[in-house]
């Protein structure tokens, strides 16, 4: 994957929710190159149930309190 000149403390978790089992987890960290994001977003699966029906929260938005 491509590299950005970003310090670790500048990276922010972007949360993802499975619409099947409602599991919420940090799916990826921003910023990142757009090409890397496209690869990751296309292959995201729920780590709990392997579901493909996921919702990606807007960057900077806090997920619901149900982060598990």
N, C-alpha and C positions, 0 to 999 in steps of 0.2 A: 504494500500500500504506500501511497505517497506520503511525503513528510512535510510538515509545516514547521516553521520556526516559532513554536509555541511552548511556553514553559508549562510544566505540569499543573501548577496552581491556576493557570488561565483556562484550563479545560473544564467544561461543564457537562455533567451527565444529562442525557436526554432520555426521558422515560418512555416506556412502551407498555401497553396493556393488551393482554389477550382477551378477546371478546368471548372466547369459549369458556375459560375458567376464571376470568377476571384477575389473573396474576399480573402484578405490575413489577417491572424491573428496569434498571438502567440498561437500555439497549445499545447505546453507543455514546461517545463523547465528542462534543463540538468545541472548537472548530476542527474541521477536517476537509480535505479536498472533495469537491462535488463528486468526482468519479468514484472515490472510496465510499462516500455516503450511498451512492446508487447501488453499489455491490452489496453493501451491508443491508440496506433497506429491502432489497429484493430477496435476500436469503434469511431474514429474521424469522425465527420460530420460537414459540413459547418454550422456555426451559422446563416448565412443569408438565405440560400436556402435549408438546410438539405441535400445537395448533398454528395454523397459518393466518387466521383471521385476527389481525392485530391492529391496534390504534396507536399511532405515534403522536405523542403530545408535542405541542408547539415548543420550540426552544425557549427556555426561560420560564415556562409554565410549571407550576408545582403539580405533581400528580396527587390524586386523592390520598387520604391517610392510610389506605389499604396496601401500601407498598410492603411486599412480603419477601 
